[in-house]
């Protein structure tokens, strides 16, 4: 189950509106809608913790490894980096459609792809002019 689905389920289980949840965690209702529609993920770990506190669940329940990777990339490389990371994960998942790889092999592949992405971003920083290194 993806983050947005978990969030919607928890919110409805507590009979909260999206506006109620937004107010409780200090976000806009638009942000909550975006999370639930699976259009975005929290940009910081703190938001996951605030949501977990509101619903009295373990923060790890809210996060998957993919979402954690995207959140970490967003914090380090901004919105564009997060979009690139999401695209990479979507393309990698498409490779597994109807395939014969075991779940462990798929996970190992995704970990390698994530590591290569982060390594490439670090190498690219050396060749990027400083004026372009500011992130969202």
N, C-alpha and C positions, 0 to 999 in steps of 0.2 A: 504494500500500500504506500502510495506517495505521500509526501508531506501535506499537500493541499487536501487530500482525502482524509487524512488523519485529523487535520485541523477542523475540517467541517464536521466530522463525526463527533469529536470532542465538544465542539461548540454547541451542536444540536443536543448532545447528551446532557449538557448543563442548561438547556433552554435559553441560551444566549443568542442575541442577534449579532450580526457582524459589527454593528455600531457599539454594542456593549463590549465586545471583545476588544475592539480597537481602543476604546476608552480605557479598559482595564490594563492594557499593555503599553499605552502611550503611542499608538500608531493611528494612521488615518483609516477610515473605513475602506477607502479605495485600495489601500495596501492589503487589507485582509481579503478583499474580493480577489485581488490579484493572486494571493497565495492559494486561495481555495480553488481558483480556476486553473491552477498549475501553470501560471504565466511567470511566476517569479518565486524566489526563495528569500528568506531573511538574509540580509547582507552582513549581519554580525552574529556572533555566537550569543551575545547578550540577549538578543530577541528570542532565540530558542529558549534560553533560561527563563525569561519573563513569561513566555507562553506555558512552559512546563510548570511554573509556579501557579499560574492561574488555574490550570487543569489538574494540579496535584499528580503529575506523572513524571517519570524519569525523562530527563532531556534527551537521552539516547533513543527513547521511543519515537520522538519527533523526527529524528535525523536518520537518513540512510547514508551510506558511504559516499554515494554520488553527490548528495546534497551537501555533505560536509566538504567534499572536494570543491564544489562550486562556491560555497561560502568562503572557504579559505582563499580561493583564487580571487574572488570579488574583493576581499579585504586587501589583498596584496597588489592586484593589478587593475582594479576598478571594474566598471560595468562592461567594458569591451572585453576584458579578460574573461569575465564570467560568461559572456555570450559565446566566446570561443570555446570555453571549457564545456558548456552545455552542448554545443554543436559536435564536439569531439565525442562526447558520451553517447549522443543520439546516433552518430554514424557508427560507432563501435557496436552499439546494441543492434543496429540493423544487420551487422555482419553475422550475428548469432541467430537471426530469424530462420527457423526451420533447420538449424544446424545440429551437428552431432557432438559439439563440445560439452563436456561435463560442466556443472555449475562451478566447480573449483577451477577448472581451466579458464572459464569465462572471467572469473574474478581475478585470476592471475594476469590475464591479458589486460583487463581494465586497469589494474594497478600499474602495470608497465606503461601503458598509454599515459596515465596520469603523471607518472614520474618523468617520462620523456617530455611531456608538455611543460612541466615546471622547469626542467633542465633547459629546454629551448628558450623559455621566457628569460631565464637568468643570463644565458649566453647573449641573447638579443639586447639586453640592457647595456652591455659593453659597447655596442655599436650604435646605440641610440643617442642622439644629441640630448643634453640635459634639459633643454626647454621642452622636450616631448615626453619627459619621464613623469610628469605630474599625472595623477590618476583621479578619477571621479571621486 
